[in-house]
Amino acid sequence: MTDRVKEVMNILKKSPEERTTAAWELLYNFANQLNESENRLSQLEQTKKSLLEILADQGGIHVIKWERDCDCAEWTSSHKFRSREEFEKFCDSRYANAEGPVSISVVSKKQYKQFVPEERDRVLEAFENGKGTSVII
């Protein structure tokens, strides 16, 4: 039984006056949740429009990705996508297969062209600095 069903069942156990008040509160909460969902949907539609505008203006969606794997190795890379679908597929795949934190940022075409990839292995750095038993992240 879901929490919502339990909540309704509990309302039915109350006196008629308490039921009315509880039912109105429940209805009010549902209305607020619906409003929040509609706002979130509007934000997602706006994001979709923004990405399409970027695609149209810059001839592609340009992104910079940073990630850290489970061994504390970090790297940044740049990517260009010809379509929103290609970009979304990339994001879904990166987040689904991440071994640690991942950040994907949409950037301008100029930032994309000026970007210099970087790599860093924090465990190796700690070992080389004589601190092989502790890594500061």
C-alpha positions in Angstrom: 0.0 0.0 0.0 1.4 3.4 -1.0 1.8 6.3 1.4 -1.0 8.1 -0.3 -3.4 5.2 0.1 -2.5 4.9 3.7 -3.1 8.6 4.2 -6.6 8.3 2.6 -7.3 5.3 4.8 -6.4 7.2 7.9 -8.6 10.1 6.9 -11.6 7.7 6.5 -11.1 6.6 10.2 -11.6 10.1 11.5 -14.8 11.8 12.5 -16.8 13.5 9.8 -15.5 17.0 10.7 -11.9 15.8 10.9 -12.4 14.0 7.5 -13.5 17.1 5.8 -10.5 19.1 7.1 -8.1 16.4 6.3 -9.5 15.9 2.9 -9.2 19.6 2.1 -5.6 19.5 3.3 -4.9 16.5 1.1 -6.5 18.2 -1.9 -4.5 21.4 -1.2 -1.2 19.4 -1.0 -2.1 17.6 -4.3 -2.8 20.9 -6.0 0.6 22.3 -4.8 2.4 19.2 -6.1 0.6 19.5 -9.4 1.6 23.2 -9.6 5.3 22.3 -8.8 5.2 19.6 -11.5 3.9 22.0 -14.0 6.6 24.5 -13.1 9.3 21.9 -13.5 7.9 20.8 -16.9 7.9 24.4 -18.0 11.6 24.7 -16.9 12.5 21.5 -18.8 10.7 22.9 -21.9 12.7 26.1 -21.5 16.0 24.2 -21.2 15.1 22.3 -24.4 14.4 25.6 -26.2 17.7 27.1 -24.9 19.7 24.1 -26.2 18.0 24.3 -29.5 18.8 28.1 -29.7 22.4 27.3 -28.8 22.5 24.7 -31.5 21.0 27.0 -34.1 23.3 30.0 -33.1 26.6 28.0 -32.8 26.2 25.1 -35.2 26.2 22.6 -32.4 26.0 22.1 -28.7 29.5 22.6 -27.2 30.2 21.1 -23.8 33.1 20.7 -21.4 33.0 17.6 -19.2 34.9 17.1 -15.9 34.9 13.7 -14.1 36.7 11.8 -11.4 36.9 8.0 -11.4 36.9 5.6 -8.4 40.7 5.8 -8.3 40.8 9.6 -7.9 42.0 10.2 -11.4 40.4 13.4 -12.9 40.2 14.7 -16.4 38.4 17.3 -18.5 37.4 17.0 -22.1 35.4 18.9 -24.7 32.7 17.5 -26.9 30.5 18.9 -29.7 27.0 17.5 -30.5 25.1 18.1 -33.7 21.7 17.5 -32.1 19.9 17.8 -28.8 19.2 14.0 -28.9 22.9 13.2 -29.3 23.7 15.5 -26.4 21.1 14.0 -24.2 22.2 10.5 -25.0 25.8 11.4 -24.1 24.7 12.9 -20.8 22.6 9.9 -19.9 25.4 7.5 -20.7 28.1 9.5 -18.8 25.9 9.8 -15.7 24.8 6.2 -15.8 28.4 4.9 -16.2 30.1 7.3 -13.9 32.6 5.9 -11.3 32.6 9.2 -9.4 31.4 12.7 -9.8 30.7 14.1 -13.2 30.0 17.7 -14.4 28.9 18.5 -17.9 28.7 22.2 -18.8 27.3 23.8 -22.0 29.7 26.4 -23.2 30.0 28.9 -26.0 31.7 28.0 -29.3 34.6 30.3 -28.3 35.1 28.6 -25.0 35.0 25.2 -26.7 37.7 26.3 -29.2 39.9 27.7 -26.4 39.5 24.8 -24.1 42.7 22.8 -23.1 42.0 19.3 -21.7 43.6 18.4 -18.4 44.3 15.1 -16.5 45.3 14.6 -12.9 45.9 11.5 -10.9 45.6 12.5 -7.2 46.7 9.1 -5.8 49.9 9.1 -8.0 50.6 12.7 -7.0 50.3 11.8 -3.3 52.6 8.8 -3.7 55.2 11.0 -5.6 55.0 13.6 -2.8 55.8 11.0 -0.2 52.3 10.8 1.1 51.2 7.5 -0.3 48.8 6.7 2.5 46.7 9.9 2.3 45.1 11.7 -0.6 43.6 15.2 -0.3 40.7 15.8 -2.6 
